[in-house]
Amino acid sequence: MTSTDLPPSVTAGGPGFDRLAWRTRFVDALPRDSIAENRRRQVADAAYSLVEPTSVSSPTLIGWSPDLASELGLPTNPSGAERTVLADVLGGNLLVDGMQPYAARYGGHQFGNWAGQLGDGRAIALGEVELGDGTVRTLQLKGSGPTPYSRSGDGRAVLRSSVREFLCSEAMHHLGVPTTRALSLVLTGDRVVRDMFYDGNPEPELGAIVCRVAPSFVRFGNFQLPAYLGELDHLRRLIEFTIREDFAHLLDPTIAGSRLDASVIESFFDEVCVRTADLMVHWQRVGFVHGVMNTDNLSILGLTIDYGPYGWLENFDPDWTPNTTDAGQRRYRYAHQPNIALWNLFRLAEALHQVTERPEPLQASLDRYTDVFRAGHRDAFRAKLGLVHEHEGDDELLDEVFTVMSSAEIDMTIFFRSLPGAAEGAGADDELVAAISEAFYVPEQIVGDVRESAVAWLRRWRERVLTDGLTEEERRSAMDAVNPRYVLRNYLAQLAIDAADQGDNSVLDELLDTLRYPYTDQPGRDRFAERRPDWARTRAGCSMLSCSS
């Protein structure tokens, strides 16, 4: 990076940036890269490198999250002049006094293999903001230029991947799934060359930057790399920082500043296991498939992080993965996600064991993960089925619903959302099937044994839920509260991408607003709740995706 590439620093940050309480906890507490030069390299014994965003030619704000903006103390509906300054700051062209940009260093296992140093190759944290309640949020620009961890990349991101990350971050938050957030989407005005299909045909695409927001972007891989390299002092400092800043409730408030002993670290790992189990429950209940569950893509806080080739189950297929890179192995398929999370926790336990040197408590927490996930998964799907009181046979009813959805191309989201209708009316066979018919991709499949099995299950379910004594209105209200009507189907994201690529941001805006209320019927927006259309079955971006960005 030359001096002309560096963004200028400003005292007045425009629409609220100058009034934010900027903090530098991460860079103050942890070891810094001793080399200032921003070039791709192996970085020794450091948690981060100081690096600033690279300026772009013509930043334009095209996506804005009003909910998150309000939380941060920024305008919810910025004016034209405010949008210009927001674009400059969130596009990497302006730094505000108090910001201290950096890229984090970490490692990880990718597709089950140790990959060594990874790090923020195209993400640069602007700094941390302390909110009025004392909590902290880190603001990070993804696609803002190269860092020492960019490997062979250019540090940039394209519009298609940035739209997907922007929309999905907010969609997941409003679904109630723990996640990083997205404040903004900025077009850079520059073209970025990408080989979308990895087939040797790269093309220039519109560049874009997402501002991601989270209490912390620390991942399992942050702990793995120093442990693997024997940087134990670095590892201890990272563990202590993470516990003191994000798990302070585990500390004895009467012993200020005391060093953390093994038992506190073990309690920390136990909570990470519980949070990760809870995250997996949420992913499974809404039918979300992450696609790239490498250890560097799992958050220490139990948040969904790094939205790449993700997707939602449409026709229910437990073996489906949205990632073309994973098409053969299907390591990160829907049904395998809970097991992969446990595998990743084992790798984190191996790193922490180098400090605690006591395997038994760590193993106990790994065992607890399984128990917490199983109980949470059962409770989540009981709620989705509207089962209020415990009854004998409920577990079989739960197990069999997956068999029913797998028996034909049946849309998971629409199936659960329409299920309350099967408890209404006289309950004739045709009525039961009609209640969920909107979920059928190929109605001709619902014949013979498939139809008989579906009807038999629907009848057992109907008889079971009627025993709980709820009114039709009460049952539908309870089930609608946990079964979303709107999720970010890949083809919907692609429609927003296609329009934005042509300079039309209206689809992006309307889709974002719809996804803010996923459990509520929204008149006039039924098209966002429909099954995947046939044209999207095999179209690029609407079924499986690559990691290309």
C-alpha positions as CSV (number, residue, x, y, z in Angstrom):
1,M,0.0,0.0,0.0
2,T,1.3,3.4,-0.9
3,S,0.7,6.6,1.1
4,T,-1.9,7.7,-1.6
5,D,-3.9,4.6,-0.9
6,L,-4.5,5.5,2.7
7,P,-7.9,7.1,3.6
8,P,-7.7,10.5,5.3
9,S,-8.6,10.9,8.9
10,V,-11.3,13.3,10.0
11,T,-12.2,14.9,13.3
12,A,-15.9,15.4,12.5
13,G,-17.3,12.1,11.4
14,G,-20.4,13.3,9.8
15,P,-23.8,11.7,10.7
16,G,-22.9,10.5,14.2
17,F,-19.6,8.8,13.8
18,D,-17.8,11.6,15.7
19,R,-20.2,11.1,18.6
20,L,-19.6,7.4,19.0
21,A,-17.5,6.2,21.9
22,W,-14.6,4.5,20.1
23,R,-12.6,1.9,22.0
24,T,-9.4,0.0,21.3
25,R,-9.7,-3.0,23.7
26,F,-8.5,-5.7,21.2
27,V,-5.4,-3.8,20.0
28,D,-4.4,-2.6,23.5
29,A,-4.7,-6.0,25.2
30,L,-3.1,-8.4,22.6
31,P,0.2,-8.8,20.9
32,R,0.7,-6.7,17.7
33,D,2.4,-7.6,14.5
34,S,5.9,-6.1,14.7
35,I,6.0,-5.4,11.0
36,A,4.1,-2.3,9.8
37,E,4.3,-3.1,6.0
38,N,1.0,-4.3,4.5
39,R,2.1,-7.2,2.4
40,R,1.1,-10.8,2.3
41,R,3.2,-12.9,4.6
42,Q,3.4,-15.2,7.6
43,V,2.9,-13.1,10.7
44,A,4.8,-14.2,13.9
45,D,3.3,-14.3,17.4
46,A,0.7,-11.6,17.0
47,A,-3.1,-11.4,17.4
48,Y,-3.5,-8.7,14.6
49,S,-1.8,-6.4,12.2
50,L,-2.5,-2.7,12.0
51,V,-3.8,-2.0,8.5
52,E,-6.1,0.6,7.0
53,P,-8.8,0.2,4.3
54,T,-7.7,0.9,0.7
55,S,-9.7,3.8,-0.9
56,V,-12.3,3.1,-3.6
57,S,-13.2,5.3,-6.5
58,S,-16.8,6.1,-6.0
59,P,-18.5,4.7,-2.8
60,T,-22.3,4.7,-2.9
61,L,-24.5,3.6,0.0
62,I,-27.2,1.2,-1.4
63,G,-28.1,-0.8,1.7
64,W,-28.8,0.3,5.3
65,S,-30.1,-1.4,8.4
66,P,-32.2,1.1,10.3
67,D,-32.5,-1.2,13.4
68,L,-28.8,-1.6,13.8
69,A,-28.2,2.0,13.0
70,S,-30.5,3.0,15.8
71,E,-28.7,0.6,18.2
72,L,-25.4,2.3,17.4
73,G,-26.7,5.8,17.5
74,L,-26.6,6.5,13.8
75,P,-29.4,7.9,11.6
76,T,-32.1,5.4,10.8
77,N,-33.1,7.2,7.6
78,P,-30.0,9.1,6.5
79,S,-30.5,12.1,4.2
80,G,-28.7,12.6,0.9
81,A,-25.8,14.5,2.4
82,E,-25.5,12.0,5.3
83,R,-25.5,9.1,2.9
84,T,-22.5,10.6,1.1
85,V,-20.5,10.7,4.3
86,L,-21.7,7.3,5.4
87,A,-20.6,5.9,2.1
88,D,-17.1,7.5,2.5
89,V,-16.6,6.0,6.0
90,L,-18.2,2.6,5.4
91,G,-16.5,2.3,2.0
92,G,-13.1,2.8,3.5
93,N,-12.3,6.3,2.2
94,L,-12.5,8.2,5.5
95,L,-11.3,7.3,9.0
96,V,-12.8,8.9,12.1
97,D,-10.8,10.0,15.1
98,G,-10.9,7.2,17.6
99,M,-10.9,4.4,15.0
100,Q,-7.9,2.0,15.0
101,P,-8.2,-0.3,12.0
102,Y,-6.7,-3.8,12.1
103,A,-6.9,-7.2,10.6
104,A,-6.9,-10.3,13.0
105,R,-4.6,-13.2,12.7
106,Y,-6.0,-16.7,13.1
107,G,-5.7,-20.2,11.7
108,G,-8.1,-23.1,11.3
109,H,-9.2,-26.4,9.9
110,Q,-10.7,-26.2,6.4
111,F,-12.8,-29.1,5.3
112,G,-11.2,-31.2,8.1
113,N,-7.6,-30.3,7.2
114,W,-5.3,-28.0,9.1
115,A,-4.7,-24.9,6.9
116,G,-2.2,-23.0,9.1
117,Q,-2.4,-19.2,9.1
118,L,-5.6,-17.7,7.7
119,G,-6.7,-14.4,9.2
120,D,-8.7,-11.5,8.0
121,G,-7.8,-11.5,4.3
122,R,-10.5,-9.1,3.1
123,A,-11.9,-7.8,6.4
124,I,-10.6,-4.8,8.3
125,A,-12.0,-3.8,11.7
126,L,-12.5,-0.1,12.0
127,G,-12.6,-0.3,15.8
128,E,-14.9,-0.9,18.7
129,V,-17.9,1.3,19.8
130,E,-19.1,1.3,23.4
131,L,-22.9,1.6,23.6
132,G,-24.9,3.4,26.3
133,D,-25.4,0.1,28.2
134,G,-21.7,-0.5,28.4
135,T,-21.6,-3.3,25.8
136,V,-19.3,-3.0,22.9
137,R,-19.7,-3.6,19.1
138,T,-16.9,-4.0,16.7
139,L,-17.4,-2.5,13.2
140,Q,-15.7,-4.4,10.4
141,L,-15.5,-3.7,6.7
142,K,-15.5,-6.8,4.5
143,G,-14.1,-6.3,1.1
144,S,-12.1,-3.2,2.0
145,G,-8.7,-4.1,0.6
146,P,-5.7,-6.4,1.2
147,T,-4.1,-7.3,4.5
148,P,-1.1,-9.4,5.4
149,Y,-3.5,-12.3,5.6
150,S,-4.9,-12.0,2.0
151,R,-2.8,-14.9,0.7
152,S,-3.4,-14.8,-3.0
153,G,-6.5,-12.6,-2.8
154,D,-7.0,-8.9,-3.5
155,G,-8.9,-8.2,-0.3
156,R,-12.0,-7.1,-2.2
157,A,-15.6,-8.5,-2.4
158,V,-18.1,-8.4,-5.2
159,L,-21.7,-7.2,-5.2
160,R,-23.3,-10.7,-5.3
161,S,-21.6,-12.0,-2.2
162,S,-22.0,-8.7,-0.4
163,V,-25.7,-8.5,-1.0
164,R,-26.1,-12.0,0.3
165,E,-24.1,-11.3,3.4
166,F,-25.9,-8.0,4.1
167,L,-29.4,-9.5,3.7
168,C,-28.7,-12.8,5.5
169,S,-27.1,-11.2,8.5
170,E,-30.2,-9.1,9.1
171,A,-32.6,-11.9,8.2
172,M,-31.0,-14.3,10.7
173,H,-31.1,-11.7,13.4
174,H,-34.9,-11.1,12.9
175,L,-35.5,-14.9,12.8
176,G,-34.0,-15.0,16.3
177,V,-30.8,-16.8,15.3
178,P,-27.6,-15.6,17.0
179,T,-25.6,-13.8,14.4
180,T,-23.2,-11.1,13.4
181,R,-25.1,-8.1,12.0
182,A,-24.8,-6.0,8.9
183,L,-25.0,-2.2,9.1
184,S,-24.4,-1.2,5.5
185,L,-23.8,-2.2,1.9
186,V,-21.6,0.1,-0.2
187,L,-20.9,-0.1,-3.9
188,T,-17.3,0.8,-4.5
189,G,-17.4,2.1,-8.1
190,D,-14.6,-0.4,-9.0
191,R,-14.7,-3.7,-10.8
192,V,-13.3,-6.8,-9.2
193,V,-12.3,-9.8,-11.2
194,R,-13.6,-13.1,-10.0
195,D,-13.9,-16.7,-11.4
196,M,-17.4,-17.4,-10.1
197,F,-17.5,-21.0,-11.1
198,Y,-13.7,-21.8,-10.7
199,D,-13.7,-22.9,-14.4
200,G,-11.0,-20.7,-15.7
201,N,-13.3,-17.9,-16.9
202,P,-12.8,-14.9,-14.6
203,E,-14.9,-11.8,-15.3
204,P,-15.0,-8.3,-13.8
205,E,-17.9,-7.7,-11.4
206,L,-19.2,-4.8,-9.4
207,G,-17.2,-4.4,-6.1
208,A,-19.0,-3.8,-2.8
209,I,-18.2,-3.6,0.9
210,V,-20.4,-4.7,3.9
211,C,-20.0,-3.3,7.3
212,R,-20.4,-6.2,9.7
213,V,-21.1,-5.6,13.4
214,A,-20.7,-7.9,16.4
215,P,-19.6,-7.8,20.1
216,S,-16.5,-9.8,18.9
217,F,-15.3,-11.4,15.7
218,V,-13.0,-13.8,17.7
219,R,-13.3,-17.4,16.3
220,F,-12.1,-20.8,17.3
221,G,-9.2,-20.3,14.9
222,N,-7.9,-17.4,16.9
223,F,-7.0,-19.8,19.7
224,Q,-5.9,-22.6,17.4
225,L,-3.1,-20.9,15.6
226,P,-1.0,-19.8,18.7
227,A,-1.6,-23.2,20.3
228,Y,-0.4,-25.0,17.1
229,L,2.7,-22.8,16.9
230,G,3.5,-23.0,20.6
231,E,2.8,-19.3,21.2
232,L,1.5,-20.0,24.7
233,D,1.9,-16.6,26.2
234,H,-0.1,-15.2,23.2
235,L,-2.7,-17.9,23.8
236,R,-3.0,-17.1,27.5
237,R,-3.4,-13.4,26.8
238,L,-6.1,-14.1,24.2
239,I,-8.0,-16.4,26.6
240,E,-7.8,-13.9,29.4
241,F,-8.9,-11.0,27.1
242,T,-11.9,-13.0,25.8
243,I,-13.1,-14.0,29.2
244,R,-12.7,-10.6,30.8
245,E,-14.4,-8.8,27.9
246,D,-17.1,-11.2,26.8
247,F,-17.5,-13.7,29.6
248,A,-16.9,-11.5,32.6
249,H,-19.8,-13.1,34.4
250,L,-17.6,-16.2,34.9
251,L,-15.2,-14.2,37.1
252,D,-15.3,-13.5,40.8
253,P,-16.2,-9.8,41.1
254,T,-14.5,-9.6,44.5
255,I,-11.1,-10.4,43.0
256,A,-10.4,-7.6,40.5
257,G,-7.5,-8.2,38.1
258,S,-6.8,-11.7,39.3
259,R,-5.2,-14.2,36.9
260,L,-7.5,-16.8,35.4
261,D,-7.0,-20.3,36.7
262,A,-7.8,-23.5,34.9
263,S,-11.3,-23.8,36.3
264,V,-12.4,-20.4,34.9
265,I,-11.0,-21.4,31.5
266,E,-12.9,-24.7,31.7
267,S,-16.1,-22.8,32.6
268,F,-15.5,-20.6,29.6
269,F,-15.2,-23.6,27.3
270,D,-18.3,-25.1,28.8
271,E,-20.3,-22.0,28.0
272,V,-18.9,-21.9,24.4
273,C,-20.1,-25.5,24.0
274,V,-23.6,-24.5,25.2
275,R,-23.8,-21.5,23.0
276,T,-22.6,-23.5,20.0
277,A,-25.2,-26.2,20.7
278,D,-27.9,-23.5,20.9
279,L,-26.7,-22.0,17.6
280,M,-27.0,-25.4,15.9
281,V,-30.5,-25.8,17.2
282,H,-31.4,-22.5,15.7
283,W,-29.8,-23.4,12.3
284,Q,-31.7,-26.7,12.2
285,R,-35.0,-25.3,13.2
286,V,-35.1,-22.7,10.4
287,G,-33.5,-25.0,7.8
288,F,-30.3,-22.9,7.4
289,V,-27.2,-24.5,6.0
290,H,-24.0,-22.6,6.5
291,G,-21.9,-24.3,3.9
292,V,-18.4,-23.6,5.2
293,M,-18.2,-24.7,8.8
294,N,-14.5,-24.5,9.0
295,T,-13.1,-23.9,12.5
296,D,-12.2,-20.3,11.5
297,N,-15.9,-19.8,10.7
298,L,-17.2,-20.6,14.2
299,S,-17.6,-17.7,16.6
300,I,-16.5,-18.0,20.2
301,L,-19.7,-16.2,21.1
302,G,-21.9,-18.7,19.4
303,L,-22.9,-16.4,16.6
304,T,-23.4,-17.2,12.9
305,I,-20.4,-15.7,11.2
306,D,-19.0,-15.5,7.6
307,Y,-21.9,-15.8,5.2
308,G,-20.5,-17.5,2.1
309,P,-22.3,-20.2,0.1
310,Y,-25.1,-20.7,2.6
311,G,-28.7,-21.6,1.8
312,W,-32.1,-22.7,3.2
313,L,-33.5,-26.1,2.8
314,E,-36.3,-25.8,0.3
315,N,-37.3,-29.3,-0.7
316,F,-36.3,-31.1,2.5
317,D,-33.1,-33.0,1.9
318,P,-30.9,-33.7,5.0
319,D,-27.9,-34.4,2.7
320,W,-28.0,-31.0,0.9
321,T,-25.1,-28.6,1.0
322,P,-25.2,-25.2,-0.8
323,N,-21.4,-25.3,-1.4
324,T,-20.1,-26.5,-4.7
325,T,-16.7,-27.1,-3.2
326,D,-18.3,-29.5,-0.8
327,A,-20.5,-31.2,-3.4
328,G,-18.5,-34.5,-3.3
329,Q,-17.8,-34.9,0.4
330,R,-20.9,-33.1,1.7
331,R,-19.1,-32.6,4.9
332,Y,-21.2,-29.5,5.7
333,R,-24.6,-30.8,4.7
334,Y,-27.7,-29.9,6.8
335,A,-28.0,-33.1,8.8
336,H,-24.2,-33.1,9.6
337,Q,-24.0,-29.5,11.0
338,P,-24.4,-30.5,14.7
339,N,-21.7,-33.1,14.4
340,I,-19.3,-30.7,12.6
341,A,-19.8,-28.2,15.4
342,L,-18.8,-30.8,17.9
343,W,-15.8,-31.7,15.8
344,N,-14.8,-28.1,15.8
345,L,-15.3,-27.8,19.5
346,F,-12.8,-30.7,20.0
347,R,-10.3,-28.7,18.0
348,L,-10.8,-25.7,20.3
349,A,-10.5,-28.0,23.4
350,E,-7.2,-29.2,22.1
351,A,-6.0,-25.6,22.0
352,L,-7.3,-24.7,25.4
353,H,-5.8,-27.9,26.9
354,Q,-2.3,-26.5,26.3
355,V,-3.1,-24.0,29.0
356,T,-5.4,-25.9,31.4
357,E,-3.6,-29.3,31.0
358,R,-6.7,-31.0,32.4
359,P,-8.6,-33.0,29.7
360,E,-11.4,-34.4,31.9
361,P,-13.4,-31.1,32.4
362,L,-13.0,-30.2,28.7
363,Q,-14.4,-33.7,27.8
364,A,-17.3,-33.2,30.1
365,S,-18.2,-30.0,28.3
366,L,-18.0,-31.7,25.0
367,D,-20.4,-34.4,26.3
368,R,-22.7,-31.6,27.6
369,Y,-22.8,-30.1,24.1
370,T,-24.5,-33.3,22.8
371,D,-27.0,-33.3,25.7
372,V,-27.8,-29.6,25.2
373,F,-28.2,-29.9,21.5
374,R,-30.5,-32.9,21.7
375,A,-32.7,-31.4,24.3
376,G,-32.8,-28.0,22.4
377,H,-33.5,-29.7,19.1
378,R,-36.4,-31.7,20.5
379,D,-37.9,-28.6,22.2
380,A,-37.6,-26.5,19.1
381,F,-39.3,-29.0,16.8
382,R,-42.0,-29.7,19.4
383,A,-42.8,-26.0,19.3
384,K,-42.8,-26.0,15.5
385,L,-45.3,-28.9,15.6
386,G,-47.4,-27.1,18.2
387,L,-47.0,-29.7,20.9
388,V,-47.7,-28.1,24.2
389,H,-47.9,-30.8,26.8
390,E,-45.8,-34.0,27.0
391,H,-47.5,-37.1,25.7
392,E,-46.3,-40.6,25.1
393,G,-45.5,-41.1,21.4
394,D,-44.4,-37.5,20.9
395,D,-40.8,-38.5,20.1
396,E,-42.0,-40.9,17.3
397,L,-44.2,-38.1,15.9
398,L,-41.1,-35.8,15.8
399,D,-39.0,-38.4,14.1
400,E,-41.6,-39.3,11.5
401,V,-42.1,-35.7,10.4
402,F,-38.6,-35.8,8.8
403,T,-39.5,-39.0,7.0
404,V,-42.6,-37.4,5.6
405,M,-40.8,-34.3,4.4
406,S,-38.1,-36.4,2.8
407,S,-40.5,-38.7,1.0
408,A,-41.0,-36.2,-1.8
409,E,-39.9,-32.7,-2.7
410,I,-41.6,-30.9,0.1
411,D,-40.7,-27.4,1.1
412,M,-39.7,-27.3,4.8
413,T,-40.6,-23.7,5.5
414,I,-44.0,-23.8,3.8
415,F,-44.8,-27.2,5.3
416,F,-44.4,-26.0,8.9
417,R,-46.1,-22.7,8.3
418,S,-49.1,-24.3,6.7
419,L,-49.4,-27.2,9.1
420,P,-51.9,-25.5,11.5
421,G,-54.5,-25.8,8.7
422,A,-54.4,-29.5,8.9
423,A,-55.9,-29.3,12.4
424,E,-58.9,-27.3,11.2
425,G,-61.9,-28.5,9.3
426,A,-63.4,-32.0,9.3
427,G,-60.0,-33.8,8.8
428,A,-60.9,-35.8,5.7
429,D,-57.9,-37.2,3.8
430,D,-58.2,-34.6,1.0
431,E,-58.4,-31.8,3.5
432,L,-55.3,-32.9,5.3
433,V,-53.3,-33.0,2.1
434,A,-54.8,-29.8,0.8
435,A,-53.7,-28.0,4.0
436,I,-50.0,-28.5,3.1
437,S,-50.3,-28.6,-0.7
438,E,-48.5,-25.3,-1.1
439,A,-45.3,-27.1,0.1
440,F,-45.3,-29.6,-2.8
441,Y,-42.8,-28.9,-5.5
442,V,-44.1,-31.8,-7.6
443,P,-47.7,-32.5,-6.7
444,E,-47.6,-35.6,-8.9
445,Q,-45.3,-37.2,-6.3
446,I,-47.9,-37.1,-3.6
447,V,-49.6,-40.4,-4.6
448,G,-49.6,-44.0,-3.6
449,D,-47.5,-44.9,-0.6
450,V,-46.2,-41.3,-0.3
451,R,-49.7,-39.9,0.1
452,E,-50.8,-42.7,2.4
453,S,-47.8,-42.1,4.7
454,A,-48.3,-38.3,4.7
455,V,-52.0,-38.6,5.5
456,A,-51.3,-41.2,8.3
457,W,-48.8,-38.8,9.9
458,L,-51.0,-35.8,9.5
459,R,-53.9,-37.6,11.1
460,R,-51.8,-38.7,14.1
461,W,-50.5,-35.2,14.4
462,R,-54.0,-33.7,14.2
463,E,-55.3,-36.0,16.9
464,R,-52.3,-35.3,19.1
465,V,-52.5,-31.5,19.0
466,L,-56.2,-31.4,19.5
467,T,-55.6,-33.1,22.9
468,D,-53.8,-30.0,24.2
469,G,-57.0,-28.0,24.3
470,L,-55.9,-24.9,22.4
471,T,-58.4,-23.0,20.2
472,E,-57.6,-22.9,16.5
473,E,-56.5,-19.2,16.9
474,E,-54.3,-20.0,19.9
475,R,-52.6,-22.9,18.1
476,R,-52.0,-21.0,14.9
477,S,-50.6,-18.0,16.7
478,A,-48.2,-20.2,18.7
479,M,-47.0,-22.1,15.7
480,D,-46.7,-19.0,13.5
481,A,-44.5,-17.4,16.2
482,V,-41.8,-20.1,15.6
483,N,-42.4,-21.1,12.0
484,P,-41.3,-18.3,9.7
485,R,-43.3,-17.3,6.6
486,Y,-40.3,-15.5,5.1
487,V,-36.7,-16.8,4.8
488,L,-33.9,-15.6,2.5
489,R,-34.2,-18.2,-0.2
490,N,-31.2,-18.2,-2.6
491,Y,-33.4,-17.2,-5.5
492,L,-34.7,-14.2,-3.7
493,A,-31.2,-13.0,-2.9
494,Q,-30.4,-13.5,-6.6
495,L,-33.3,-11.4,-7.7
496,A,-32.0,-8.6,-5.4
497,I,-28.5,-9.1,-6.8
498,D,-29.7,-9.0,-10.4
499,A,-31.6,-5.8,-9.9
500,A,-28.8,-4.1,-8.0
501,D,-26.4,-5.1,-10.7
502,Q,-28.6,-3.0,-13.0
503,G,-28.7,0.0,-10.6
504,D,-32.1,-0.9,-9.2
505,N,-32.0,-1.2,-5.4
506,S,-35.8,-1.4,-4.8
507,V,-35.8,-5.3,-4.6
508,L,-33.0,-5.1,-2.0
509,D,-34.9,-2.6,0.1
510,E,-38.2,-4.3,0.0
511,L,-36.7,-7.7,0.7
512,L,-34.7,-6.4,3.6
513,D,-37.9,-4.8,5.0
514,T,-39.8,-8.0,4.6
515,L,-37.2,-10.1,6.3
516,R,-37.4,-7.8,9.3
517,Y,-40.7,-9.4,10.2
518,P,-40.3,-13.1,9.2
519,Y,-43.0,-14.5,11.3
520,T,-45.7,-12.0,10.3
521,D,-48.0,-12.3,7.2
522,Q,-47.3,-9.1,5.1
523,P,-50.1,-8.3,2.6
524,G,-48.7,-7.6,-0.8
525,R,-45.5,-9.6,-0.2
526,D,-46.7,-13.1,-0.8
527,R,-44.2,-13.5,-3.6
528,F,-41.4,-13.5,-1.0
529,A,-43.0,-16.6,0.7
530,E,-43.4,-18.7,-2.4
531,R,-41.7,-22.0,-3.3
532,R,-38.5,-21.8,-5.3
533,P,-39.6,-21.4,-8.9
534,D,-38.5,-24.0,-11.5
535,W,-36.2,-21.5,-13.3
536,A,-34.2,-21.3,-10.1
537,R,-33.7,-25.0,-9.6
538,T,-30.4,-25.1,-11.4
539,R,-29.5,-21.5,-12.1
540,A,-26.2,-20.2,-10.7
541,G,-26.7,-18.5,-7.3
542,C,-30.1,-20.0,-6.8
543,S,-29.1,-23.6,-5.9
544,M,-25.5,-24.3,-5.0
545,L,-22.8,-21.6,-4.8
546,S,-19.0,-21.5,-4.8
547,C,-16.8,-19.7,-2.2
548,S,-15.9,-17.2,-4.9
549,S,-16.4,-13.6,-3.8
